Amino acid sequence: MHKTILRKRDLYLNRIIAFQDTEMIKVMTGIRRCGKSSLMKLMAEHFGKNCEIVLHDFMAPDNHTIIGIENGEVTGREIGGCVTNLGLEILNGKPAEDAFNYATYAENGHLLRSSSIYFHNSAGQPIGSLCINTDITDTTYFEKMLREYNNTHDYENREDASPKEVFMPDVHELLNRLIDQCIQKYGKPPKLLTKEEKIQFIADLDMKGAFVITKASDRVYSLLGISRYTFYTYLEQGRKMRGESRTPVE
């Protein structure tokens, strides 16, 4: 006798419950059982264990955007995980453009080759993405050996050879990485930065989408040794210098 197994879908259930007892018309839609999981598994099996396949839902709350993943051990992520630093920039308003075969880093330092395509709603807003991340650490090592044998070093001289995207298991680790990058840029404790440097420090994080993360502003103004009011003043000054003006983040 076939037994039906009900899977817990608390994420979606809680989003629906929020609209109960309201006058809003509730319509549940979605592409169900169309083969997303099967397609992702097919790709993972075809490309092997060093290839991670990730499906993101940008509408998920609290940046828990990963709703499907195969071979997650490549980056150490799982369902319910967060976007990358580039994903934060897109959630912060940066145009979502498909990208192929760009270099990225996993949390363990492994070098990956990544490709991403984005899905948009009828208004043109990005609502999700499908990403492929292949661990090329070992093959790059052999490539280096071959280059040394062939006496070629073109790759090291390429301007785009440095990875610009990193993968973290949760959004707090991602925020830590973004903050560490800014600290390294100035080379001194954040509280010792000048006013102008603090404005630029906040602007750098803002452009990277850091303040899409809940409570990120609290972390930063404490780190810089300034008040909440001063933080928002500096944030707005940085945006005005870039020709932007947005509703303050919380």
Wavefront OBJ file of the C-alpha trace (Angstrom):
o trace
v 0.000 0.000 0.000
v 1.382 3.398 -0.988
v 1.872 5.766 1.923
v 1.756 9.504 1.304
v 4.545 11.430 3.010
v 3.742 15.030 3.890
v 6.766 17.302 3.844
v 6.974 20.217 6.263
v 6.767 23.539 4.437
v 6.909 25.911 7.398
v 8.505 28.696 5.378
v 5.602 28.933 2.952
v 2.971 28.106 5.588
v 4.049 30.998 7.798
v 3.964 33.386 4.842
v 0.369 32.325 4.118
v -0.730 32.524 7.769
v 0.354 36.175 7.852
v -2.538 37.000 5.492
v -5.292 35.160 7.340
v -8.312 37.143 8.514
v -7.510 39.946 6.076
v -9.630 41.293 3.266
v -6.898 40.586 0.758
v -7.802 37.955 -1.836
v -5.522 34.980 -1.335
v -4.423 33.050 -4.400
v -1.800 30.324 -4.133
v 0.208 29.773 -7.292
v 3.444 28.045 -8.140
v 5.107 25.646 -10.522
v 4.758 22.369 -8.699
v 6.088 18.983 -9.773
v 7.415 20.412 -13.032
v 10.786 18.739 -12.665
v 12.987 21.395 -11.006
v 14.478 18.944 -8.516
v 14.884 16.257 -11.164
v 16.637 18.674 -13.503
v 19.008 19.824 -10.767
v 19.793 16.225 -9.835
v 20.394 15.371 -13.494
v 22.876 18.233 -13.814
v 24.632 17.263 -10.568
v 24.924 13.621 -11.618
v 26.147 14.591 -15.076
v 28.845 17.036 -13.923
v 29.886 15.069 -10.832
v 30.339 15.666 -7.106
v 32.542 18.739 -7.593
v 29.674 20.608 -9.236
v 27.066 22.349 -7.048
v 23.646 23.312 -8.432
v 21.730 25.979 -6.458
v 18.227 27.422 -6.842
v 17.512 30.758 -5.099
v 14.154 32.352 -4.260
v 14.735 36.086 -3.728
v 11.260 36.444 -2.205
v 12.167 34.225 0.768
v 12.309 36.039 4.137
v 15.466 36.946 6.063
v 17.749 36.164 3.092
v 17.154 32.393 3.426
v 17.038 32.217 -0.356
v 18.299 28.691 -1.101
v 15.262 26.495 -1.834
v 17.061 23.755 -3.751
v 20.653 22.522 -3.812
v 22.658 19.542 -5.063
v 26.223 18.754 -3.952
v 26.039 21.503 -1.319
v 29.288 20.282 0.215
v 31.122 22.214 -2.521
v 30.368 25.498 -0.712
v 29.150 24.107 2.620
v 25.610 25.421 2.110
v 22.194 23.810 2.394
v 18.499 24.566 1.899
v 17.627 27.685 3.878
v 21.078 29.179 3.317
v 21.730 32.748 2.209
v 22.723 34.511 -0.976
v 26.313 35.494 -1.741
v 27.697 39.031 -1.568
v 26.735 39.531 -5.234
v 23.238 38.300 -4.445
v 22.978 40.937 -1.717
v 23.870 43.630 -4.244
v 21.044 42.441 -6.499
v 18.580 42.429 -3.587
v 19.812 45.962 -2.913
v 18.820 47.095 -6.414
v 21.773 46.251 -8.664
v 20.630 45.014 -12.124
v 20.556 41.208 -12.323
v 22.506 40.162 -15.401
v 23.275 36.574 -16.342
v 26.956 35.740 -15.932
v 28.960 32.735 -17.055
v 32.302 31.156 -16.145
v 33.453 33.677 -13.539
v 35.813 32.869 -10.660
v 34.496 32.607 -7.082
v 35.694 31.396 -3.677
v 34.150 28.885 -1.275
v 34.451 29.460 2.488
v 37.184 26.791 2.670
v 39.293 28.758 0.189
v 38.631 26.491 -2.808
v 38.525 28.159 -6.216
v 35.267 27.711 -8.133
v 34.069 28.385 -11.663
v 30.530 29.760 -11.517
v 27.635 30.655 -13.804
v 24.322 32.269 -12.847
v 21.063 33.012 -14.637
v 18.268 35.129 -13.148
v 14.494 34.845 -13.264
v 12.313 37.970 -13.381
v 8.643 38.683 -12.766
v 6.361 40.543 -15.176
v 7.595 43.861 -13.737
v 11.183 42.973 -14.574
v 12.208 42.494 -10.955
v 14.619 39.606 -10.174
v 12.816 36.919 -8.157
v 15.320 34.066 -8.230
v 18.361 32.516 -9.820
v 19.888 29.198 -10.851
v 23.617 28.892 -10.210
v 26.281 26.323 -11.057
v 29.490 26.270 -9.014
v 32.252 23.872 -10.015
v 35.269 23.295 -7.756
v 38.304 23.732 -10.017
v 40.923 23.823 -7.252
v 42.547 20.538 -8.297
v 42.343 21.157 -12.036
v 43.782 24.669 -11.556
v 46.715 23.098 -9.706
v 47.390 20.773 -12.642
v 46.880 23.692 -15.021
v 49.553 25.612 -13.138
v 51.929 22.664 -13.425
v 51.312 22.544 -17.175
v 51.851 26.307 -17.516
v 55.146 26.026 -15.672
v 56.108 23.140 -17.892
v 55.045 25.115 -20.984
v 56.498 28.353 -19.524
v 53.258 30.366 -19.870
v 51.815 32.662 -17.200
v 49.036 34.526 -18.977
v 46.377 33.557 -16.440
v 48.090 35.270 -13.519
v 48.280 38.503 -15.527
v 44.577 38.601 -16.398
v 42.686 41.489 -14.758
v 39.665 39.267 -14.065
v 41.645 36.426 -12.485
v 40.774 37.479 -8.933
v 37.461 35.994 -7.685
v 34.824 38.611 -6.855
v 32.182 36.376 -5.255
v 32.352 34.324 -2.057
v 30.014 31.691 -0.621
v 29.070 31.560 3.051
v 26.815 29.112 4.939
v 24.748 31.877 6.549
v 24.108 35.587 6.155
v 25.968 36.556 9.343
v 29.197 34.992 8.084
v 28.657 36.842 4.811
v 28.313 40.148 6.685
v 31.514 39.363 8.600
v 33.359 38.799 5.329
v 32.107 42.090 3.840
v 33.123 44.005 6.970
v 36.555 42.320 7.046
v 37.141 43.369 3.437
v 36.429 47.000 4.344
v 38.665 46.855 7.420
v 41.539 45.466 5.331
v 41.067 48.300 2.829
v 41.874 50.952 5.446
v 44.400 48.985 7.479
v 43.477 50.391 10.878
v 40.806 49.850 13.562
v 37.391 51.161 12.385
v 37.003 53.450 15.408
v 40.236 55.258 14.424
v 38.982 56.147 10.944
v 38.440 59.806 10.120
v 34.927 61.110 9.483
v 35.487 60.982 5.717
v 36.829 57.427 5.959
v 33.837 56.329 8.045
v 31.467 57.782 5.449
v 33.319 55.868 2.734
v 33.437 52.711 4.903
v 29.636 52.803 5.213
v 29.266 53.638 1.503
v 31.433 50.651 0.534
v 29.223 48.303 2.567
v 26.074 49.958 1.212
v 27.159 49.404 -2.395
v 27.836 45.747 -1.589
v 24.259 45.356 -0.286
v 25.325 44.751 3.317
v 22.420 46.699 4.766
v 19.900 44.362 3.175
v 20.904 42.073 6.051
v 18.766 42.519 9.160
v 20.505 44.464 11.963
v 23.624 45.040 9.850
v 23.408 48.771 10.553
v 23.529 48.118 14.323
v 26.689 46.077 13.884
v 28.401 48.726 11.765
v 27.680 51.846 13.825
v 28.853 49.992 16.938
v 32.012 48.901 15.109
v 32.721 52.488 14.007
v 32.024 53.907 17.475
v 29.295 56.275 16.283
v 25.656 56.780 17.198
v 22.711 55.384 15.272
v 21.785 58.924 14.189
v 25.333 59.604 12.948
v 25.335 56.319 11.058
v 22.222 57.255 9.071
v 23.606 60.733 8.452
v 26.820 59.241 7.023
v 24.827 56.679 5.033
v 22.736 59.411 3.404
v 25.830 61.529 2.697
v 27.459 58.589 0.934
v 24.349 57.982 -1.170
v 24.123 61.657 -2.122
v 27.746 61.565 -3.289
v 26.781 58.643 -5.549
v 23.650 60.429 -6.732
v 21.334 58.087 -4.839
v 18.578 58.751 -2.327
v 16.648 55.941 -0.676
v 14.529 55.251 2.360
v 16.868 54.615 5.325
v 17.459 50.971 6.165
v 16.573 49.531 9.556
l 1 2 3 4 5 6 7 8 9 10 11 12 13 14 15 16 17 18 19 20 21 22 23 24 25 26 27 28 29 30 31 32 33 34 35 36 37 38 39 40 41 42 43 44 45 46 47 48 49 50 51 52 53 54 55 56 57 58 59 60 61 62 63 64 65 66 67 68 69 70 71 72 73 74 75 76 77 78 79 80 81 82 83 84 85 86 87 88 89 90 91 92 93 94 95 96 97 98 99 100 101 102 103 104 105 106 107 108 109 110 111 112 113 114 115 116 117 118 119 120 121 122 123 124 125 126 127 128 129 130 131 132 133 134 135 136 137 138 139 140 141 142 143 144 145 146 147 148 149 150 151 152 153 154 155 156 157 158 159 160 161 162 163 164 165 166 167 168 169 170 171 172 173 174 175 176 177 178 179 180 181 182 183 184 185 186 187 188 189 190 191 192 193 194 195 196 197 198 199 200 201 202 203 204 205 206 207 208 209 210 211 212 213 214 215 216 217 218 219 220 221 222 223 224 225 226 227 228 229 230 231 232 233 234 235 236 237 238 239 240 241 242 243 244 245 246 247 248 249 250
